[in-house]
């Protein structure tokens, strides 16, 4: 039986900053996970803020 993945959630009224902070300041790539993390494309460190 296939389980339903719950990775697509409706976040009505959610804070866009929650994903904007994942955007690499150097190249604009969207990180796969929340910071702190290094950009997979250019290696820039995305600070946890
Ligand atoms: Zn980058």
mmCIF file of the protein (N, C-alpha, C, O) and its ligand, coordinates in Angstrom:
data_MODEL
# 
_entry.id   MODEL 
# 
loop_
_entity.id 
_entity.type 
_entity.pdbx_number_of_molecules 
1 polymer     1 
2 non-polymer 1 
# 
_entity_poly.entity_id                      1 
_entity_poly.type                           'polypeptide(L)' 
_entity_poly.nstd_linkage                   no 
_entity_poly.nstd_monomer                   no 
_entity_poly.pdbx_seq_one_letter_code       
;(UNK)(UNK)(UNK)(UNK)(UNK)(UNK)(UNK)(UNK)(UNK)(UNK)(UNK)(UNK)(UNK)(UNK)(UNK)(UNK)
(UNK)(UNK)(UNK)(UNK)(UNK)(UNK)(UNK)(UNK)(UNK)(UNK)(UNK)(UNK)(UNK)(UNK)(UNK)(UNK)
(UNK)(UNK)(UNK)(UNK)(UNK)(UNK)(UNK)(UNK)(UNK)(UNK)(UNK)(UNK)(UNK)(UNK)(UNK)(UNK)
(UNK)
;
_entity_poly.pdbx_seq_one_letter_code_can   XXXXXXXXXXXXXXXXXXXXXXXXXXXXXXXXXXXXXXXXXXXXXXXXX 
_entity_poly.pdbx_strand_id                 A 
# 
loop_
_entity_poly_seq.entity_id 
_entity_poly_seq.num 
_entity_poly_seq.mon_id 
_entity_poly_seq.hetero 
1 1  UNK n 
1 2  UNK n 
1 3  UNK n 
1 4  UNK n 
1 5  UNK n 
1 6  UNK n 
1 7  UNK n 
1 8  UNK n 
1 9  UNK n 
1 10 UNK n 
1 11 UNK n 
1 12 UNK n 
1 13 UNK n 
1 14 UNK n 
1 15 UNK n 
1 16 UNK n 
1 17 UNK n 
1 18 UNK n 
1 19 UNK n 
1 20 UNK n 
1 21 UNK n 
1 22 UNK n 
1 23 UNK n 
1 24 UNK n 
1 25 UNK n 
1 26 UNK n 
1 27 UNK n 
1 28 UNK n 
1 29 UNK n 
1 30 UNK n 
1 31 UNK n 
1 32 UNK n 
1 33 UNK n 
1 34 UNK n 
1 35 UNK n 
1 36 UNK n 
1 37 UNK n 
1 38 UNK n 
1 39 UNK n 
1 40 UNK n 
1 41 UNK n 
1 42 UNK n 
1 43 UNK n 
1 44 UNK n 
1 45 UNK n 
1 46 UNK n 
1 47 UNK n 
1 48 UNK n 
1 49 UNK n 
# 
loop_
_struct_asym.id 
_struct_asym.entity_id 
A 1 
B 2 
# 
loop_
_chem_comp.id 
_chem_comp.type 
_chem_comp.mon_nstd_flag 
UNK 'L-peptide linking' . 
ZN  non-polymer         . 
# 
_pdbx_entity_nonpoly.entity_id   2 
_pdbx_entity_nonpoly.name        ? 
_pdbx_entity_nonpoly.comp_id     ZN 
# 
_pdbx_nonpoly_scheme.asym_id         B 
_pdbx_nonpoly_scheme.entity_id       2 
_pdbx_nonpoly_scheme.mon_id          ZN 
_pdbx_nonpoly_scheme.ndb_seq_num     1 
_pdbx_nonpoly_scheme.pdb_seq_num     101 
_pdbx_nonpoly_scheme.auth_seq_num    101 
_pdbx_nonpoly_scheme.pdb_mon_id      ZN 
_pdbx_nonpoly_scheme.auth_mon_id     ZN 
_pdbx_nonpoly_scheme.pdb_strand_id   A 
_pdbx_nonpoly_scheme.pdb_ins_code    . 
# 
loop_
_atom_site.group_PDB 
_atom_site.id 
_atom_site.type_symbol 
_atom_site.label_atom_id 
_atom_site.label_alt_id 
_atom_site.label_comp_id 
_atom_site.label_asym_id 
_atom_site.label_entity_id 
_atom_site.label_seq_id 
_atom_site.pdbx_PDB_ins_code 
_atom_site.Cartn_x 
_atom_site.Cartn_y 
_atom_site.Cartn_z 
_atom_site.occupancy 
_atom_site.B_iso_or_equiv 
_atom_site.pdbx_formal_charge 
_atom_site.auth_seq_id 
_atom_site.auth_comp_id 
_atom_site.auth_asym_id 
_atom_site.auth_atom_id 
_atom_site.pdbx_PDB_model_num 
ATOM   1   N  N  . UNK A 1 1  ? 0.853  -1.197 0.000  1.00 0.00 ? 1   UNK A N  1 
ATOM   2   C  CA . UNK A 1 1  ? 0.000  0.000  0.000  1.00 0.00 ? 1   UNK A CA 1 
ATOM   3   C  C  . UNK A 1 1  ? 0.888  1.245  0.000  1.00 0.00 ? 1   UNK A C  1 
ATOM   4   O  O  . UNK A 1 1  ? 1.811  1.370  0.805  1.00 0.00 ? 1   UNK A O  1 
ATOM   5   N  N  . UNK A 1 2  ? 0.595  2.127  -0.890 1.00 0.00 ? 2   UNK A N  1 
ATOM   6   C  CA . UNK A 1 2  ? 1.363  3.368  -0.959 1.00 0.00 ? 2   UNK A CA 1 
ATOM   7   C  C  . UNK A 1 2  ? 0.835  4.370  0.053  1.00 0.00 ? 2   UNK A C  1 
ATOM   8   O  O  . UNK A 1 2  ? -0.366 4.627  0.140  1.00 0.00 ? 2   UNK A O  1 
ATOM   9   N  N  . UNK A 1 3  ? 1.759  4.924  0.808  1.00 0.00 ? 3   UNK A N  1 
ATOM   10  C  CA . UNK A 1 3  ? 1.330  5.933  1.764  1.00 0.00 ? 3   UNK A CA 1 
ATOM   11  C  C  . UNK A 1 3  ? 1.323  7.307  1.100  1.00 0.00 ? 3   UNK A C  1 
ATOM   12  O  O  . UNK A 1 3  ? 2.113  7.579  0.196  1.00 0.00 ? 3   UNK A O  1 
ATOM   13  N  N  . UNK A 1 4  ? 0.451  8.136  1.548  1.00 0.00 ? 4   UNK A N  1 
ATOM   14  C  CA . UNK A 1 4  ? 0.345  9.474  0.985  1.00 0.00 ? 4   UNK A CA 1 
ATOM   15  C  C  . UNK A 1 4  ? 1.420  10.366 1.594  1.00 0.00 ? 4   UNK A C  1 
ATOM   16  O  O  . UNK A 1 4  ? 1.492  10.542 2.810  1.00 0.00 ? 4   UNK A O  1 
ATOM   17  N  N  . UNK A 1 5  ? 2.236  10.912 0.736  1.00 0.00 ? 5   UNK A N  1 
ATOM   18  C  CA . UNK A 1 5  ? 3.250  11.832 1.237  1.00 0.00 ? 5   UNK A CA 1 
ATOM   19  C  C  . UNK A 1 5  ? 2.611  13.174 1.557  1.00 0.00 ? 5   UNK A C  1 
ATOM   20  O  O  . UNK A 1 5  ? 1.691  13.632 0.879  1.00 0.00 ? 5   UNK A O  1 
ATOM   21  N  N  . UNK A 1 6  ? 3.116  13.768 2.579  1.00 0.00 ? 6   UNK A N  1 
ATOM   22  C  CA . UNK A 1 6  ? 2.487  15.005 3.072  1.00 0.00 ? 6   UNK A CA 1 
ATOM   23  C  C  . UNK A 1 6  ? 3.428  16.194 2.885  1.00 0.00 ? 6   UNK A C  1 
ATOM   24  O  O  . UNK A 1 6  ? 3.481  17.097 3.720  1.00 0.00 ? 6   UNK A O  1 
ATOM   25  N  N  . UNK A 1 7  ? 4.170  16.180 1.777  1.00 0.00 ? 7   UNK A N  1 
ATOM   26  C  CA . UNK A 1 7  ? 5.144  17.246 1.592  1.00 0.00 ? 7   UNK A CA 1 
ATOM   27  C  C  . UNK A 1 7  ? 4.549  18.472 0.907  1.00 0.00 ? 7   UNK A C  1 
ATOM   28  O  O  . UNK A 1 7  ? 5.211  19.502 0.780  1.00 0.00 ? 7   UNK A O  1 
ATOM   29  N  N  . UNK A 1 8  ? 3.339  18.362 0.481  1.00 0.00 ? 8   UNK A N  1 
ATOM   30  C  CA . UNK A 1 8  ? 2.685  19.531 -0.112 1.00 0.00 ? 8   UNK A CA 1 
ATOM   31  C  C  . UNK A 1 8  ? 1.564  19.966 0.817  1.00 0.00 ? 8   UNK A C  1 
ATOM   32  O  O  . UNK A 1 8  ? 0.473  19.394 0.842  1.00 0.00 ? 8   UNK A O  1 
ATOM   33  N  N  . UNK A 1 9  ? 1.878  20.985 1.565  1.00 0.00 ? 9   UNK A N  1 
ATOM   34  C  CA . UNK A 1 9  ? 0.889  21.470 2.521  1.00 0.00 ? 9   UNK A CA 1 
ATOM   35  C  C  . UNK A 1 9  ? 0.420  22.861 2.146  1.00 0.00 ? 9   UNK A C  1 
ATOM   36  O  O  . UNK A 1 9  ? 1.185  23.668 1.618  1.00 0.00 ? 9   UNK A O  1 
ATOM   37  N  N  . UNK A 1 10 ? -0.795 23.121 2.412  1.00 0.00 ? 10  UNK A N  1 
ATOM   38  C  CA . UNK A 1 10 ? -1.296 24.464 2.172  1.00 0.00 ? 10  UNK A CA 1 
ATOM   39  C  C  . UNK A 1 10 ? -1.016 25.318 3.394  1.00 0.00 ? 10  UNK A C  1 
ATOM   40  O  O  . UNK A 1 10 ? -1.485 25.054 4.500  1.00 0.00 ? 10  UNK A O  1 
ATOM   41  N  N  . UNK A 1 11 ? -0.236 26.343 3.144  1.00 0.00 ? 11  UNK A N  1 
ATOM   42  C  CA . UNK A 1 11 ? 0.120  27.228 4.252  1.00 0.00 ? 11  UNK A CA 1 
ATOM   43  C  C  . UNK A 1 11 ? -0.535 28.583 4.045  1.00 0.00 ? 11  UNK A C  1 
ATOM   44  O  O  . UNK A 1 11 ? 0.139  29.579 3.782  1.00 0.00 ? 11  UNK A O  1 
ATOM   45  N  N  . UNK A 1 12 ? -1.796 28.609 4.161  1.00 0.00 ? 12  UNK A N  1 
ATOM   46  C  CA . UNK A 1 12 ? -2.504 29.878 4.028  1.00 0.00 ? 12  UNK A CA 1 
ATOM   47  C  C  . UNK A 1 12 ? -2.045 30.853 5.099  1.00 0.00 ? 12  UNK A C  1 
ATOM   48  O  O  . UNK A 1 12 ? -2.094 30.558 6.293  1.00 0.00 ? 12  UNK A O  1 
ATOM   49  N  N  . UNK A 1 13 ? -1.602 32.010 4.655  1.00 0.00 ? 13  UNK A N  1 
ATOM   50  C  CA . UNK A 1 13 ? -1.143 33.004 5.603  1.00 0.00 ? 13  UNK A CA 1 
ATOM   51  C  C  . UNK A 1 13 ? 0.230  32.698 6.154  1.00 0.00 ? 13  UNK A C  1 
ATOM   52  O  O  . UNK A 1 13 ? 0.670  33.306 7.130  1.00 0.00 ? 13  UNK A O  1 
ATOM   53  N  N  . UNK A 1 14 ? 0.901  31.758 5.529  1.00 0.00 ? 14  UNK A N  1 
ATOM   54  C  CA . UNK A 1 14 ? 2.238  31.411 5.997  1.00 0.00 ? 14  UNK A CA 1 
ATOM   55  C  C  . UNK A 1 14 ? 3.218  32.535 5.729  1.00 0.00 ? 14  UNK A C  1 
ATOM   56  O  O  . UNK A 1 14 ? 2.981  33.412 4.897  1.00 0.00 ? 14  UNK A O  1 
ATOM   57  N  N  . UNK A 1 15 ? 4.317  32.489 6.449  1.00 0.00 ? 15  UNK A N  1 
ATOM   58  C  CA . UNK A 1 15 ? 5.332  33.520 6.296  1.00 0.00 ? 15  UNK A CA 1 
ATOM   59  C  C  . UNK A 1 15 ? 6.256  33.180 5.133  1.00 0.00 ? 15  UNK A C  1 
ATOM   60  O  O  . UNK A 1 15 ? 6.943  32.159 5.179  1.00 0.00 ? 15  UNK A O  1 
ATOM   61  N  N  . UNK A 1 16 ? 6.291  34.000 4.104  1.00 0.00 ? 16  UNK A N  1 
ATOM   62  C  CA . UNK A 1 16 ? 7.148  33.698 2.952  1.00 0.00 ? 16  UNK A CA 1 
ATOM   63  C  C  . UNK A 1 16 ? 8.619  33.688 3.307  1.00 0.00 ? 16  UNK A C  1 
ATOM   64  O  O  . UNK A 1 16 ? 9.422  33.092 2.589  1.00 0.00 ? 16  UNK A O  1 
ATOM   65  N  N  . UNK A 1 17 ? 8.986  34.330 4.393  1.00 0.00 ? 17  UNK A N  1 
ATOM   66  C  CA . UNK A 1 17 ? 10.391 34.366 4.801  1.00 0.00 ? 17  UNK A CA 1 
ATOM   67  C  C  . UNK A 1 17 ? 10.894 32.977 5.150  1.00 0.00 ? 17  UNK A C  1 
ATOM   68  O  O  . UNK A 1 17 ? 12.101 32.733 5.168  1.00 0.00 ? 17  UNK A O  1 
ATOM   69  N  N  . UNK A 1 18 ? 9.967  32.064 5.428  1.00 0.00 ? 18  UNK A N  1 
ATOM   70  C  CA . UNK A 1 18 ? 10.392 30.722 5.800  1.00 0.00 ? 18  UNK A CA 1 
ATOM   71  C  C  . UNK A 1 18 ? 11.089 30.029 4.644  1.00 0.00 ? 18  UNK A C  1 
ATOM   72  O  O  . UNK A 1 18 ? 11.890 29.120 4.863  1.00 0.00 ? 18  UNK A O  1 
ATOM   73  N  N  . UNK A 1 19 ? 10.801 30.440 3.425  1.00 0.00 ? 19  UNK A N  1 
ATOM   74  C  CA . UNK A 1 19 ? 11.548 29.853 2.309  1.00 0.00 ? 19  UNK A CA 1 
ATOM   75  C  C  . UNK A 1 19 ? 12.480 30.871 1.675  1.00 0.00 ? 19  UNK A C  1 
ATOM   76  O  O  . UNK A 1 19 ? 13.449 30.495 1.015  1.00 0.00 ? 19  UNK A O  1 
ATOM   77  N  N  . UNK A 1 20 ? 12.202 32.143 1.863  1.00 0.00 ? 20  UNK A N  1 
ATOM   78  C  CA . UNK A 1 20 ? 13.086 33.164 1.298  1.00 0.00 ? 20  UNK A CA 1 
ATOM   79  C  C  . UNK A 1 20 ? 14.476 33.064 1.907  1.00 0.00 ? 20  UNK A C  1 
ATOM   80  O  O  . UNK A 1 20 ? 15.471 33.352 1.242  1.00 0.00 ? 20  UNK A O  1 
ATOM   81  N  N  . UNK A 1 21 ? 14.545 32.660 3.158  1.00 0.00 ? 21  UNK A N  1 
ATOM   82  C  CA . UNK A 1 21 ? 15.854 32.563 3.802  1.00 0.00 ? 21  UNK A CA 1 
ATOM   83  C  C  . UNK A 1 21 ? 16.653 31.392 3.266  1.00 0.00 ? 21  UNK A C  1 
ATOM   84  O  O  . UNK A 1 21 ? 17.848 31.265 3.534  1.00 0.00 ? 21  UNK A O  1 
ATOM   85  N  N  . UNK A 1 22 ? 15.980 30.533 2.502  1.00 0.00 ? 22  UNK A N  1 
ATOM   86  C  CA . UNK A 1 22 ? 16.706 29.425 1.869  1.00 0.00 ? 22  UNK A CA 1 
ATOM   87  C  C  . UNK A 1 22 ? 17.365 29.845 0.558  1.00 0.00 ? 22  UNK A C  1 
ATOM   88  O  O  . UNK A 1 22 ? 18.164 29.096 -0.004 1.00 0.00 ? 22  UNK A O  1 
ATOM   89  N  N  . UNK A 1 23 ? 17.039 31.019 0.079  1.00 0.00 ? 23  UNK A N  1 
ATOM   90  C  CA . UNK A 1 23 ? 17.589 31.450 -1.195 1.00 0.00 ? 23  UNK A CA 1 
ATOM   91  C  C  . UNK A 1 23 ? 19.033 31.895 -1.015 1.00 0.00 ? 23  UNK A C  1 
ATOM   92  O  O  . UNK A 1 23 ? 19.329 32.752 -0.183 1.00 0.00 ? 23  UNK A O  1 
ATOM   93  N  N  . UNK A 1 24 ? 19.921 31.312 -1.796 1.00 0.00 ? 24  UNK A N  1 
ATOM   94  C  CA . UNK A 1 24 ? 21.333 31.649 -1.719 1.00 0.00 ? 24  UNK A CA 1 
ATOM   95  C  C  . UNK A 1 24 ? 21.547 33.106 -2.117 1.00 0.00 ? 24  UNK A C  1 
ATOM   96  O  O  . UNK A 1 24 ? 21.098 33.530 -3.182 1.00 0.00 ? 24  UNK A O  1 
ATOM   97  N  N  . UNK A 1 25 ? 22.236 33.880 -1.262 1.00 0.00 ? 25  UNK A N  1 
ATOM   98  C  CA . UNK A 1 25 ? 22.485 35.284 -1.577 1.00 0.00 ? 25  UNK A CA 1 
ATOM   99  C  C  . UNK A 1 25 ? 23.486 35.451 -2.711 1.00 0.00 ? 25  UNK A C  1 
ATOM   100 O  O  . UNK A 1 25 ? 23.559 36.516 -3.325 1.00 0.00 ? 25  UNK A O  1 
ATOM   101 N  N  . UNK A 1 26 ? 24.246 34.421 -2.989 1.00 0.00 ? 26  UNK A N  1 
ATOM   102 C  CA . UNK A 1 26 ? 25.295 34.524 -4.003 1.00 0.00 ? 26  UNK A CA 1 
ATOM   103 C  C  . UNK A 1 26 ? 24.791 34.155 -5.393 1.00 0.00 ? 26  UNK A C  1 
ATOM   104 O  O  . UNK A 1 26 ? 25.117 34.823 -6.374 1.00 0.00 ? 26  UNK A O  1 
ATOM   105 N  N  . UNK A 1 27 ? 23.997 33.091 -5.475 1.00 0.00 ? 27  UNK A N  1 
ATOM   106 C  CA . UNK A 1 27 ? 23.593 32.634 -6.806 1.00 0.00 ? 27  UNK A CA 1 
ATOM   107 C  C  . UNK A 1 27 ? 22.078 32.516 -6.960 1.00 0.00 ? 27  UNK A C  1 
ATOM   108 O  O  . UNK A 1 27 ? 21.576 32.325 -8.068 1.00 0.00 ? 27  UNK A O  1 
ATOM   109 N  N  . UNK A 1 28 ? 21.357 32.629 -5.854 1.00 0.00 ? 28  UNK A N  1 
ATOM   110 C  CA . UNK A 1 28 ? 19.904 32.625 -5.955 1.00 0.00 ? 28  UNK A CA 1 
ATOM   111 C  C  . UNK A 1 28 ? 19.267 31.254 -5.956 1.00 0.00 ? 28  UNK A C  1 
ATOM   112 O  O  . UNK A 1 28 ? 18.056 31.122 -6.134 1.00 0.00 ? 28  UNK A O  1 
ATOM   113 N  N  . UNK A 1 29 ? 20.088 30.228 -5.757 1.00 0.00 ? 29  UNK A N  1 
ATOM   114 C  CA . UNK A 1 29 ? 19.536 28.881 -5.725 1.00 0.00 ? 29  UNK A CA 1 
ATOM   115 C  C  . UNK A 1 29 ? 18.746 28.660 -4.431 1.00 0.00 ? 29  UNK A C  1 
ATOM   116 O  O  . UNK A 1 29 ? 19.114 29.168 -3.372 1.00 0.00 ? 29  UNK A O  1 
ATOM   117 N  N  . UNK A 1 30 ? 17.675 27.906 -4.534 1.00 0.00 ? 30  UNK A N  1 
ATOM   118 C  CA . UNK A 1 30 ? 16.884 27.600 -3.355 1.00 0.00 ? 30  UNK A CA 1 
ATOM   119 C  C  . UNK A 1 30 ? 17.426 26.334 -2.704 1.00 0.00 ? 30  UNK A C  1 
ATOM   120 O  O  . UNK A 1 30 ? 17.468 25.271 -3.324 1.00 0.00 ? 30  UNK A O  1 
ATOM   121 N  N  . UNK A 1 31 ? 17.837 26.461 -1.455 1.00 0.00 ? 31  UNK A N  1 
ATOM   122 C  CA . UNK A 1 31 ? 18.389 25.309 -0.744 1.00 0.00 ? 31  UNK A CA 1 
ATOM   123 C  C  . UNK A 1 31 ? 17.308 24.277 -0.469 1.00 0.00 ? 31  UNK A C  1 
ATOM   124 O  O  . UNK A 1 31 ? 16.119 24.589 -0.405 1.00 0.00 ? 31  UNK A O  1 
ATOM   125 N  N  . UNK A 1 32 ? 17.760 23.036 -0.307 1.00 0.00 ? 32  UNK A N  1 
ATOM   126 C  CA . UNK A 1 32 ? 16.818 21.945 -0.087 1.00 0.00 ? 32  UNK A CA 1 
ATOM   127 C  C  . UNK A 1 32 ? 16.321 21.882 1.349  1.00 0.00 ? 32  UNK A C  1 
ATOM   128 O  O  . UNK A 1 32 ? 15.241 21.362 1.630  1.00 0.00 ? 32  UNK A O  1 
ATOM   129 N  N  . UNK A 1 33 ? 17.135 22.424 2.252  1.00 0.00 ? 33  UNK A N  1 
ATOM   130 C  CA . UNK A 1 33 ? 16.791 22.368 3.667  1.00 0.00 ? 33  UNK A CA 1 
ATOM   131 C  C  . UNK A 1 33 ? 16.964 23.748 4.286  1.00 0.00 ? 33  UNK A C  1 
ATOM   132 O  O  . UNK A 1 33 ? 17.548 24.648 3.682  1.00 0.00 ? 33  UNK A O  1 
ATOM   133 N  N  . UNK A 1 34 ? 16.452 23.895 5.490  1.00 0.00 ? 34  UNK A N  1 
ATOM   134 C  CA . UNK A 1 34 ? 16.575 25.173 6.177  1.00 0.00 ? 34  UNK A CA 1 
ATOM   135 C  C  . UNK A 1 34 ? 18.024 25.443 6.548  1.00 0.00 ? 34  UNK A C  1 
ATOM   136 O  O  . UNK A 1 34 ? 18.775 24.518 6.857  1.00 0.00 ? 34  UNK A O  1 
ATOM   137 N  N  . UNK A 1 35 ? 18.413 26.695 6.518  1.00 0.00 ? 35  UNK A N  1 
ATOM   138 C  CA . UNK A 1 35 ? 19.749 27.054 6.974  1.00 0.00 ? 35  UNK A CA 1 
ATOM   139 C  C  . UNK A 1 35 ? 19.915 26.802 8.472  1.00 0.00 ? 35  UNK A C  1 
ATOM   140 O  O  . UNK A 1 35 ? 18.909 26.737 9.179  1.00 0.00 ? 35  UNK A O  1 
ATOM   141 N  N  . UNK A 1 36 ? 21.130 26.659 8.983  1.00 0.00 ? 36  UNK A N  1 
ATOM   142 C  CA . UNK A 1 36 ? 22.382 26.859 8.246  1.00 0.00 ? 36  UNK A CA 1 
ATOM   143 C  C  . UNK A 1 36 ? 22.699 25.690 7.334  1.00 0.00 ? 36  UNK A C  1 
ATOM   144 O  O  . UNK A 1 36 ? 22.632 24.529 7.738  1.00 0.00 ? 36  UNK A O  1 
ATOM   145 N  N  . UNK A 1 37 ? 23.044 26.016 6.100  1.00 0.00 ? 37  UNK A N  1 
ATOM   146 C  CA . UNK A 1 37 ? 23.386 24.991 5.121  1.00 0.00 ? 37  UNK A CA 1 
ATOM   147 C  C  . UNK A 1 37 ? 24.245 25.652 4.050  1.00 0.00 ? 37  UNK A C  1 
ATOM   148 O  O  . UNK A 1 37 ? 24.149 26.856 3.813  1.00 0.00 ? 37  UNK A O  1 
ATOM   149 N  N  . UNK A 1 38 ? 25.085 24.846 3.409  1.00 0.00 ? 38  UNK A N  1 
ATOM   150 C  CA . UNK A 1 38 ? 25.874 25.397 2.318  1.00 0.00 ? 38  UNK A CA 1 
ATOM   151 C  C  . UNK A 1 38 ? 25.139 25.195 1.003  1.00 0.00 ? 38  UNK A C  1 
ATOM   152 O  O  . UNK A 1 38 ? 24.550 24.142 0.758  1.00 0.00 ? 38  UNK A O  1 
ATOM   153 N  N  . UNK A 1 39 ? 25.182 26.209 0.170  1.00 0.00 ? 39  UNK A N  1 
ATOM   154 C  CA . UNK A 1 39 ? 24.546 26.142 -1.129 1.00 0.00 ? 39  UNK A CA 1 
ATOM   155 C  C  . UNK A 1 39 ? 25.141 24.991 -1.933 1.00 0.00 ? 39  UNK A C  1 
ATOM   156 O  O  . UNK A 1 39 ? 26.361 24.853 -2.032 1.00 0.00 ? 39  UNK A O  1 
ATOM   157 N  N  . UNK A 1 40 ? 24.277 24.179 -2.496 1.00 0.00 ? 40  UNK A N  1 
ATOM   158 C  CA . UNK A 1 40 ? 24.746 23.028 -3.270 1.00 0.00 ? 40  UNK A CA 1 
ATOM   159 C  C  . UNK A 1 40 ? 25.337 23.467 -4.600 1.00 0.00 ? 40  UNK A C  1 
ATOM   160 O  O  . UNK A 1 40 ? 26.077 22.714 -5.234 1.00 0.00 ? 40  UNK A O  1 
ATOM   161 N  N  . UNK A 1 41 ? 25.017 24.663 -5.017 1.00 0.00 ? 41  UNK A N  1 
ATOM   162 C  CA . UNK A 1 41 ? 25.493 25.117 -6.317 1.00 0.00 ? 41  UNK A CA 1 
ATOM   163 C  C  . UNK A 1 41 ? 26.833 25.835 -6.226 1.00 0.00 ? 41  UNK A C  1 
ATOM   164 O  O  . UNK A 1 41 ? 27.727 25.579 -7.033 1.00 0.00 ? 41  UNK A O  1 
ATOM   165 N  N  . UNK A 1 42 ? 26.984 26.731 -5.252 1.00 0.00 ? 42  UNK A N  1 
ATOM   166 C  CA . UNK A 1 42 ? 28.190 27.552 -5.213 1.00 0.00 ? 42  UNK A CA 1 
ATOM   167 C  C  . UNK A 1 42 ? 28.953 27.452 -3.894 1.00 0.00 ? 42  UNK A C  1 
ATOM   168 O  O  . UNK A 1 42 ? 30.060 27.979 -3.777 1.00 0.00 ? 42  UNK A O  1 
ATOM   169 N  N  . UNK A 1 43 ? 28.377 26.786 -2.912 1.00 0.00 ? 43  UNK A N  1 
ATOM   170 C  CA . UNK A 1 43 ? 29.087 26.584 -1.663 1.00 0.00 ? 43  UNK A CA 1 
ATOM   171 C  C  . UNK A 1 43 ? 28.940 27.730 -0.676 1.00 0.00 ? 43  UNK A C  1 
ATOM   172 O  O  . UNK A 1 43 ? 29.533 27.698 0.402  1.00 0.00 ? 43  UNK A O  1 
ATOM   173 N  N  . UNK A 1 44 ? 28.152 28.747 -1.032 1.00 0.00 ? 44  UNK A N  1 
ATOM   174 C  CA . UNK A 1 44 ? 27.924 29.847 -0.118 1.00 0.00 ? 44  UNK A CA 1 
ATOM   175 C  C  . UNK A 1 44 ? 27.195 29.359 1.126  1.00 0.00 ? 44  UNK A C  1 
ATOM   176 O  O  . UNK A 1 44 ? 26.276 28.545 1.047  1.00 0.00 ? 44  UNK A O  1 
ATOM   177 N  N  . UNK A 1 45 ? 27.626 29.877 2.288  1.00 0.00 ? 45  UNK A N  1 
ATOM   178 C  CA . UNK A 1 45 ? 26.953 29.480 3.518  1.00 0.00 ? 45  UNK A CA 1 
ATOM   179 C  C  . UNK A 1 45 ? 25.711 30.325 3.724  1.00 0.00 ? 45  UNK A C  1 
ATOM   180 O  O  . UNK A 1 45 ? 25.774 31.553 3.764  1.00 0.00 ? 45  UNK A O  1 
ATOM   181 N  N  . UNK A 1 46 ? 24.581 29.645 3.853  1.00 0.00 ? 46  UNK A N  1 
ATOM   182 C  CA . UNK A 1 46 ? 23.350 30.338 4.170  1.00 0.00 ? 46  UNK A CA 1 
ATOM   183 C  C  . UNK A 1 46 ? 23.199 30.343 5.685  1.00 0.00 ? 46  UNK A C  1 
ATOM   184 O  O  . UNK A 1 46 ? 23.007 29.286 6.285  1.00 0.00 ? 46  UNK A O  1 
ATOM   185 N  N  . UNK A 1 47 ? 23.279 31.493 6.304  1.00 0.00 ? 47  UNK A N  1 
ATOM   186 C  CA . UNK A 1 47 ? 23.234 31.576 7.756  1.00 0.00 ? 47  UNK A CA 1 
ATOM   187 C  C  . UNK A 1 47 ? 21.823 31.306 8.285  1.00 0.00 ? 47  UNK A C  1 
ATOM   188 O  O  . UNK A 1 47 ? 20.827 31.676 7.663  1.00 0.00 ? 47  UNK A O  1 
ATOM   189 N  N  . UNK A 1 48 ? 21.765 30.663 9.430  1.00 0.00 ? 48  UNK A N  1 
ATOM   190 C  CA . UNK A 1 48 ? 20.482 30.501 10.106 1.00 0.00 ? 48  UNK A CA 1 
ATOM   191 C  C  . UNK A 1 48 ? 20.114 31.834 10.737 1.00 0.00 ? 48  UNK A C  1 
ATOM   192 O  O  . UNK A 1 48 ? 20.883 32.383 11.527 1.00 0.00 ? 48  UNK A O  1 
ATOM   193 N  N  . UNK A 1 49 ? 18.975 32.343 10.402 1.00 0.00 ? 49  UNK A N  1 
ATOM   194 C  CA . UNK A 1 49 ? 18.587 33.640 10.918 1.00 0.00 ? 49  UNK A CA 1 
ATOM   195 C  C  . UNK A 1 49 ? 17.152 33.579 11.419 1.00 0.00 ? 49  UNK A C  1 
ATOM   196 O  O  . UNK A 1 49 ? 16.623 34.581 11.900 1.00 0.00 ? 49  UNK A O  1 
HETATM 197 ZN ZN . ZN  B 2 .  ? 24.697 29.601 -4.208 1.00 0.00 ? 101 ZN  A ZN 1 
# 
